[in-house]
Amino acid sequence: MKPLMETARFHDMLCGGKFSRRQAHKVMASFGIGTITVHTMSKGAQAQDADEDHPVFFTWGGYDEPEFMVHYTEKYGREPNYNFFADEDEAFSKMRAGYEPHVTFPCGPSLKRWYDAGLLAPIQTDELSNWPDVMQVFKDVPNSVVDGNRVYVPEDWGQTSMAIRTDLAPEYADPANQTWEALWNEKYSGRLSMSNVSYEAFAIAALILGIDPWHMDEAERIQCEDLLRKQIPLNRTLGASFTERVQAMASGELIIAASDNGLVAELAAHAEGTDFEFTWTTPKEGAITWHCGLSIHPAAIEDGFYEQCHEIINSFISPEAGAYEIANWYYGHSNVKSYEGFTEEFLLSIGQTKNVEAFLATAQFQQTMNEPEVLALRWEELKAGF
């Protein structure tokens, strides 16, 4: 999960053109700013008028960039209509209230809830020319096939893992020694940084204990609480901004930090021309991996847009769309051919690799956790000393 950032950094990155609109929407949502609804606007172009002959794509901000929709526009002469949401809870609430788009963009933890609410229609993968190049590890993510029907096509992904200053903690340079237990290493007390996201903290503890993070019962949650209670005092700080964590890692004040892979590119920039070394780890228990992708709403069938919706999906899982997203957003992509134009050196610098399937062999794909509200409450209480 991408960390929230302080207002100044958000302003600087937004004005400097370093944010996709999706990223901007996610951060604005954290400040209480909700859905922004606009028609398509390609770079340097006027807004595209809505057209009733084209489906509505209900998605995160940023995915109206024309590089994602090349196949669709080549076939139908223009892009589809767009509407944006700031987060999946908002999208779910709006659709449950009666809003009927035609294509949506859920992420892993939402799939079961959206399917149970009747919001996902079957997808015909034989209509997707790029489907054979989607890696098997993504085809098999939980809840993407329900009752024999595929209802979700994964498109992009990223990870929460640990960045470690291996010049200061050399025992973790060897991948065989990389473990989430590093965040409990008292040798580095005061120089550690646990994720401050409740479900990630609980998932990390669960993985160490050999518990399935996504299906914990109350007794297992209490075991995780006991383990987290031991870890919290070891942190240099909890809730530090992204910029503060980057600077602390670069200075050596922090040695081990849980983060999303956006931290890697920032640290690489700081490390250039210096003698400090760090690694982006693959914990033996599994990194926490998020993924998002496309689904078709049942209204697409009723409104006669089923075929066009498949072309939207096909556009997004194309190698061209994937290469654009890797190069510009530093996200991973589900199409193996998306990586062909990149060097391994560049991919490693952004927390990616050409050998994605091997890299994700031990990944823990995020799913909806039991009683997330309870986890959030208990995390705050644990930090307060209870």
C-alpha positions in Angstrom: 0.0 0.0 0.0 1.3 3.4 -0.9 1.9 5.6 2.2 0.1 8.8 2.7 2.4 11.8 2.4 2.6 15.2 3.9 0.8 18.1 2.1 4.0 19.8 0.9 5.3 16.7 -0.8 1.9 16.0 -2.4 1.8 19.6 -3.7 5.3 19.5 -5.1 4.8 16.2 -6.8 1.4 17.1 -8.2 2.6 20.5 -9.6 5.8 18.8 -10.9 3.9 16.3 -12.9 5.1 13.3 -10.9 1.7 12.0 -10.0 -0.6 10.0 -12.1 -4.2 11.1 -11.6 -4.9 7.8 -9.9 -2.2 8.5 -7.3 -3.5 12.0 -6.8 -7.0 10.8 -6.3 -5.8 8.3 -3.7 -4.0 10.9 -1.7 -6.9 13.4 -2.0 -9.2 10.7 -0.6 -7.0 10.5 2.5 -7.8 14.2 3.0 -11.5 13.6 2.7 -11.9 14.7 -0.9 -14.2 12.3 -2.7 -15.1 11.4 -6.2 -14.2 13.6 -9.1 -16.3 13.0 -12.2 -15.0 14.2 -15.6 -15.1 13.2 -19.2 -12.1 11.9 -20.9 -9.2 14.4 -21.4 -6.2 13.2 -23.2 -2.9 15.0 -22.8 -3.1 18.4 -24.4 -6.6 17.8 -25.7 -10.0 19.2 -25.0 -12.4 17.1 -22.9 -14.0 14.3 -24.9 -17.8 14.5 -24.9 -19.8 11.6 -23.5 -21.1 9.3 -26.2 -24.0 7.0 -25.6 -22.6 4.6 -28.2 -19.6 3.8 -25.9 -19.5 2.1 -22.5 -18.7 3.8 -19.2 -15.5 2.9 -17.5 -15.7 3.5 -13.7 -12.1 3.6 -12.5 -9.3 5.2 -10.5 -8.1 8.6 -11.7 -5.3 8.4 -14.2 -6.6 5.5 -16.2 -8.0 7.8 -18.8 -4.5 8.3 -20.1 -4.7 7.3 -23.8 -1.7 5.0 -23.6 -4.0 2.5 -21.8 -6.7 2.5 -24.4 -4.8 2.0 -27.7 -6.5 -1.2 -28.8 -10.0 0.2 -28.0 -9.5 3.5 -29.9 -8.0 1.7 -32.9 -11.1 -0.5 -33.2 -13.8 2.0 -32.2 -12.4 5.4 -33.2 -12.4 7.0 -29.8 -12.0 6.3 -26.1 -14.9 5.1 -23.9 -16.7 7.3 -21.4 -15.1 7.7 -17.9 -16.2 8.2 -14.4 -13.7 8.2 -11.4 -13.8 7.0 -7.8 -11.3 7.8 -5.1 -11.4 4.4 -3.4 -13.1 1.0 -3.7 -15.4 1.6 -0.7 -16.8 4.6 -2.5 -17.1 2.8 -5.8 -18.9 -0.1 -4.0 -21.4 2.2 -2.2 -22.2 4.1 -5.4 -22.9 0.9 -7.4 -24.9 -0.7 -4.6 -27.0 2.5 -4.6 -27.9 1.9 -8.2 -25.1 3.3 -10.3 -24.5 1.0 -13.3 -21.2 1.5 -15.2 -20.0 -1.1 -17.7 -16.4 -1.7 -16.8 -14.9 -1.3 -13.3 -11.4 -1.5 -11.7 -11.4 -3.4 -8.4 -8.4 -4.6 -6.4 -7.9 -8.0 -4.8 -9.5 -7.4 -1.4 -12.7 -6.2 -3.0 -13.4 -9.1 -5.3 -15.5 -11.3 -3.0 -17.6 -8.4 -1.7 -18.3 -7.1 -5.2 -19.2 -10.5 -6.5 -21.5 -11.3 -3.6 -23.3 -8.0 -4.3 -23.9 -9.0 -7.9 -21.6 -6.4 -9.4 -19.4 -8.7 -11.5 -20.3 -10.4 -14.7 -18.5 -13.3 -16.4 -15.6 -12.4 -18.7 -14.9 -14.4 -21.9 -11.1 -14.7 -22.0 -11.2 -16.2 -25.5 -12.2 -12.7 -26.6 -8.9 -11.2 -25.2 -6.0 -11.5 -27.7 -3.6 -10.5 -24.9 -4.8 -13.1 -22.4 -2.3 -15.8 -23.3 0.5 -13.4 -22.3 -0.9 -12.7 -18.8 1.3 -14.6 -16.3 -0.2 -17.6 -14.6 0.6 -16.2 -11.1 -2.0 -13.5 -11.8 -4.5 -15.7 -13.5 -4.6 -17.7 -10.3 -5.2 -14.9 -7.8 -7.9 -15.6 -5.2 -11.5 -14.8 -6.1 -10.8 -14.1 -9.8 -12.8 -17.2 -10.8 -16.0 -17.8 -9.0 -18.4 -20.7 -9.7 -16.4 -21.6 -12.8 -16.7 -18.1 -14.2 -13.8 -15.6 -14.5 -15.0 -12.3 -13.2 -11.7 -10.4 -13.0 -8.6 -9.8 -15.1 -5.6 -8.6 -13.2 -3.7 -5.7 -14.7 -1.2 -4.1 -12.3 0.5 -4.9 -9.0 3.0 -3.8 -6.4 4.4 -5.0 -3.0 4.8 -4.2 0.6 8.1 -5.6 1.8 11.2 -4.3 3.6 14.1 -2.1 2.5 17.2 -2.9 4.5 20.5 -1.0 4.7 22.7 -4.1 4.1 25.9 -2.1 4.8 24.6 -1.7 8.4 22.8 -5.0 8.7 24.9 -7.3 6.5 23.2 -10.5 7.8 20.2 -9.7 5.6 22.2 -9.3 2.3 21.7 -13.0 1.7 18.2 -13.6 0.4 18.1 -16.8 2.4 18.2 -14.8 5.6 15.5 -12.3 4.6 12.5 -12.6 7.0 9.8 -10.3 8.4 11.3 -11.2 11.8 14.0 -8.6 11.0 11.5 -6.0 12.3 11.7 -7.7 15.7 15.5 -7.7 15.8 16.4 -6.0 19.1 19.9 -5.4 17.8 18.5 -2.6 15.7 16.0 -1.3 18.3 15.2 2.4 17.5 16.2 2.0 13.9 13.2 0.0 12.7 10.0 1.1 11.0 6.9 -1.2 10.9 4.1 -0.5 8.5 1.6 1.9 10.2 -1.3 0.4 8.2 -3.3 -1.9 10.5 -4.1 -4.7 8.1 -0.4 -4.8 6.9 0.9 -4.9 10.5 -1.4 -7.7 11.4 -0.6 -9.6 8.2 3.1 -9.4 8.8 2.7 -10.7 12.3 0.4 -13.5 11.0 2.9 -14.6 8.4 5.7 -14.9 11.1 3.4 -17.0 13.2 2.4 -19.2 10.3 -1.2 -18.0 10.4 -3.3 -17.3 7.3 -3.6 -13.5 7.4 -6.7 -13.3 5.4 -8.8 -15.8 7.4 -7.8 -15.2 11.0 -10.2 -16.0 13.8 -10.2 -14.1 17.1 -7.7 -16.4 18.9 -5.2 -16.0 16.0 -5.8 -12.2 16.0 -4.9 -12.2 19.7 -1.7 -14.1 19.0 -0.8 -11.4 16.4 -1.5 -8.7 19.0 0.9 -10.3 21.4 3.6 -10.3 18.8 3.0 -6.8 17.7 3.0 -5.6 21.3 6.7 -6.7 21.4 7.6 -5.0 18.1 6.1 -1.6 18.6 8.7 -0.3 21.2 11.5 -1.2 18.7 10.5 1.4 16.1 12.2 4.6 15.6 8.8 6.1 14.8 5.4 5.0 13.6 3.5 7.2 11.2 6.5 8.9 9.7 5.9 10.5 6.3 7.3 8.9 3.2 9.9 11.6 2.8 11.0 11.3 6.4 11.5 7.5 6.0 13.5 8.0 2.8 15.7 10.5 4.5 16.1 8.4 7.6 17.1 5.4 5.6 19.6 7.4 3.5 21.2 8.8 6.7 21.3 5.5 8.5 18.9 6.5 11.2 16.7 3.8 9.9 18.1 0.4 9.0 15.0 -1.7 8.3 11.7 -0.2 7.0 8.5 -1.8 5.8 7.2 0.0 2.8 5.8 -0.3 -0.7 8.2 -0.6 -3.6 8.0 3.1 -4.3 10.7 3.4 -1.6 13.2 1.6 -3.8 13.5 4.2 -6.6 13.8 7.0 -4.0 16.5 5.2 -2.1 18.4 4.4 -5.3 18.4 8.1 -6.2 19.9 8.9 -2.7 22.4 6.1 -3.0 23.8 7.3 -6.3 27.4 8.5 -5.8 27.6 7.3 -2.2 28.9 4.2 -0.5 25.7 3.1 1.2 24.1 -0.1 0.2 20.5 -1.4 0.6 18.4 -4.2 -0.7 14.7 -4.7 -1.4 13.9 -8.0 0.3 11.9 -11.0 -0.5 10.9 -12.3 3.0 10.8 -16.1 3.2 7.3 -15.8 4.7 6.2 -13.9 1.6 5.9 -10.2 0.7 2.4 -8.7 0.8 1.3 -8.2 -2.8 -1.5 -6.0 -4.0 -3.1 -6.3 -7.4 -5.8 -4.5 -9.3 -7.6 -5.2 -12.6 -10.7 -5.0 -14.6 -14.2 -6.5 -14.3 -17.4 -6.2 -16.3 -20.6 -5.0 -14.6 -23.8 -6.9 -15.5 -25.2 -3.7 -16.9 -22.8 -4.1 -19.9 -24.7 -7.1 -21.0 -28.1 -5.4 -20.6 -27.0 -2.3 -22.4 -25.3 -4.1 -25.3 -21.7 -3.1 -24.5 -20.4 -6.6 -23.6 -18.1 -6.8 -26.7 -16.7 -3.3 -26.3 -16.0 -4.0 -22.6 -13.8 -6.9 -23.5 -11.8 -4.6 -25.8 -11.3 -2.2 -22.9 -9.9 -5.1 -20.9 -7.7 -6.2 -23.8 -6.3 -2.7 -24.2 -5.3 -2.6 -20.5 -3.5 -5.9 -20.5 -1.6 -5.2 -23.7 2.2 -5.1 -23.5 2.1 -1.5 -24.7 -0.1 -0.4 -21.8 2.1 -2.4 -19.4 5.3 -0.9 -20.6 3.9 2.6 -20.2 2.8 1.8 -16.7 6.1 0.3 -15.7 8.1 3.2 -17.1 5.9 6.0 -15.8 4.2 4.7 -12.7 6.7 2.2 -11.5 3.9 -0.4 -11.0 4.2 -4.0 -12.2 2.1 -5.4 -14.9 0.4 -8.7 -15.5 1.5 -9.2 -19.2 4.9 -10.8 -19.4 5.8 -9.0 -22.6 5.5 -5.6 -20.9 8.9 -6.2 -19.4 10.8 -6.9 -22.7 12.0 -3.3 -23.3 13.5 -2.8 -19.8 16.9 -3.7 -18.4 17.0 -5.8 -15.3 19.0 -2.9 -13.7 16.2 -0.5 -14.2 13.5 -2.9 -13.0 15.5 -3.7 -9.8 15.8 0.0 -9.2 12.0 0.3 -8.9 11.4 -3.0 -7.0 10.6 -5.0 -10.1 12.3 -7.8 -12.1 11.9 -9.5 -15.5 11.4 -12.9 -13.7 8.1 -11.9 -12.1 6.7 -15.4 -11.6 9.7 -16.5 -9.6 9.8 -13.2 -7.8 6.2 -13.7 -6.7 6.5 -17.4 -5.9 6.2 -16.8 -2.2 4.0 -13.7 -2.5 0.9 -13.2 -0.2 -1.7 -11.7 -2.4 -3.9 -9.3 -0.4 -7.5 -10.4 0.3 -10.2 -9.0 2.5 -9.3 -9.7 6.1 -11.8 -10.8 8.8 -13.2 -7.8 10.8 -11.0 -5.1 9.4 -12.6 -2.5 11.6 -11.6 -4.5 14.7 -8.0 -4.7 13.4 -7.9 -1.0 12.9 -9.1 -0.3 16.4 -6.8 -2.8 18.0 -3.8 -1.4 16.1 -4.5 2.0 17.5 -4.9 0.6 21.0 -1.7 -1.4 20.7 0.3 1.7 19.7 -1.2 3.5 22.8 0.1 0.7 25.0 -3.0 -1.4 25.5 
